[in-house]
Amino acid sequence: MKTKALSHFALVLMMACSPGLWAQGYDSLKSRVGTLYDKADRMLEAKDVDGFMSLLADDYQLLFAGKDREGLRSTLNIRFMGYSELRADHSILEITRLGDIVKVINEQKLEGKSGESWKVLSQATVIDLLTENDGVLKFCRSVEIDMSRLGNISGQTYRDDKISFSAPENWIIIPTSHPTLQGVAYVLAPDRTSAAIIGHVRAPGVTGRQAAEGDENLCKIVSTDGKYKLFKSGAIRVNGYEGFETESSFHIMLDRERHRWRVYFTADDVLYPLVFDAVPPRQWDQFKDGFQYILNSVRVER
């Protein structure tokens, strides 16, 4: 232990006294990241789905949407139909090392040509998490980010005009978007797969129980045969507000199997859906305390 401690101290001292080495390392990483994104653009423009898939890690996941490699492959094949040409572009905004992964914030745009006109197929600011194996960078996780709400994060706490909460250390808070909810934040667990999803929507007259049971029943309907299991459902209080919780596991086609804990509550005609996903389900025991930590910290802002 003493030898390890001395080695660690020597490494820290060396890095502190050698800023040039850090700059060289960052320049090299920046170049390699840029090369990866250039390749991705070329593969998309060539409609080379197999080539694009080769840039993804085996356990790749499109976060929030839940799609894995095959789900993304299906999406790309559908998106490419009907367009004679594609035009892809990116702009890298930030590159950060987080332990054994590289976090890249970037702007992405994909256009398709039909006839004589070009149409924007997708345009978003995205966080990509990259992994490295044998010196090769690959896309591991991706999720859209709402840059305008980064200022709502202070340390491990998120706060907007409706809700605030805190996340455990080493969990990543990512403000993102949703077709029906506002103020959605994605809280990524250290396994980079399990996560909490927190948002709110004005819904006068809707109870937490109605919303939770409605979403749970929908999951049961669309889940793969034999994969849906309901473990519990019942009333719960969240910081004094009445709510409803369900806990289940399920698998939806082109998605990954998960163990989901829903906690929905209402306050002042606003519905607050809190969703906690362990992906795959065996991760539940590892992260349930972290999920509980987030729930315990939830406060309604007024």
PyMOL commands that set and color helices and strands:
alter all, ss='L'
color gray80, all
select helices_A, chain A and resi 2-17+19-45+49-53+69-80+147-152+208-222+281-297
alter helices_A, ss='H'
color red, helices_A
select strands_A, chain A and resi 56-62+67-68+85-98+101-114+117-133+136-144+153-154+157-159+163-166+172-175+182-188+195-202+229-238+241-250+258-267+270-278+299-300
alter strands_A, ss='S'
color yellow, strands_A
deselect
rebuild
show_as cartoon
